[in-house]
Amino acid sequence: MTVLPLSGIRVIDFTQVMLGPCCTQVLADYGAEVIKIEKEGTGDISRWSLGADPDGLNNPVFASLNRNKKSVTADVKTAEGMAKVLRLLDDADVVVSNFRPGVMERMGLGYDALKARNPRIIFAIGTGFGLEGPNVHKGGQDILAQAMSGVMDRTSDPDVPMTIYSTSLCDYTAGMHLVQGILLALMQRDKTGEGQTVSVSLYSSMLAMQMQEAAAWMMRKRDLNWARFPLTGVYQTATRPIVMVGAFKKNPLQDICRALELDDLSLEERYKDFDAQLAHRSELQAIFRKRLAERDAAHWLQRLEGVDILCAPVRTMAEALDDEQTAANRMIIDAGRTAAGPVRLIASPIDMSGAPLSIRQGPPRLGEHNEEVFGLAAPAGESVA
């Protein structure tokens, strides 16, 4: 059997929704025993917050974030429930939560309390804005972090209205940062024998994602916006939109003009260099839009690739999921079946030759592992394992 890199590591998981669960799923995928502590009756908010589903509390959103984990239910407001959870924490390596700051402490499960019982424990927390500061108790959510970190303000064009990014960019990024922090803490514990706290926030993760743009502003007061580069954009062809990135070459405008069968605009004074092109971006974009609309996407993609200009079709998610490259990258996995049909999920993007991803446990039913973990009977229902 494959020895997974995190085998032997026990994680007690209090997380909900996305930031925390996407973190603990990575730990679970690579061998950690992740025990998910859920509220009796309802469980993780993502089990029910999107409304009714044929799989009940195992809807696709929950399933996408919780494979390879065990689910137990416990009410830490009762002495019995707290005692059960504390027994797990006494033998745990990591505890992960993404409540607002102070919630774990009010439950009696803060770092100081747990450290007194288990000095090796790593206390990992994901928050909206951090553990101190003016917004420490403000509710954290992906869209709020997009807005407050400056991400939402940085549109591809000044005339494009600000909008909400359609994927949970902040949650996923912060979740992956939390994984990094936990792994670093585990490595340091190997050297010191002691645990520690690890914290990340949606807000800080979004600032970190903008490290280039932030440095350009702080050091040069320059507004760096990759989406507003003069030769980059999304263009509608006669059949479908394509994206073109005119960068990373000595004279990309010359090559674009050659591909689009236009006169060499780089010879004109107003387009002679990057700054000049940026000043006349709207004119260049209009020229490209008019020309690209005349032929189909396949024609222009072939022409642009022929002069080594980065380009691609703009596809739907359904098209991406059906693409041969998705299959080649082994990015879709089967995680069992339920009465509603097969459980199909996106795999881990981390491809390790010595630790290939496997499904040891499908997304668990609420309280499915009560008997295994606590010696209690699990709620009735169908397992997807």
PEDAUR-V95571 format. One record per helix or strand of 2 or more residues. SS is the DSSP state (helix for helix, strand for strand). FROM is the first residue (numbers start at 1). TO is the last residue. Records with the same first field share a line. If there is no record, write none. Layout:
SS = FROM-TO ; FROM-TO
//
This chain:
strand = 10-13 ; 33-38 ; 69-73 ; 94-97 ; 122-127 ; 197-201 ; 232-236 ; 241-245 ; 310-313 ; 332-338 ; 341-346
helix = 19-29 ; 45-47 ; 60-65 ; 79-90 ; 103-106 ; 111-117 ; 142-148 ; 169-192 ; 202-209 ; 211-220 ; 226-228 ; 252-259 ; 265-267 ; 269-271 ; 274-279 ; 281-292 ; 297-306 ; 317-321 ; 324-328 ; 370-374
//
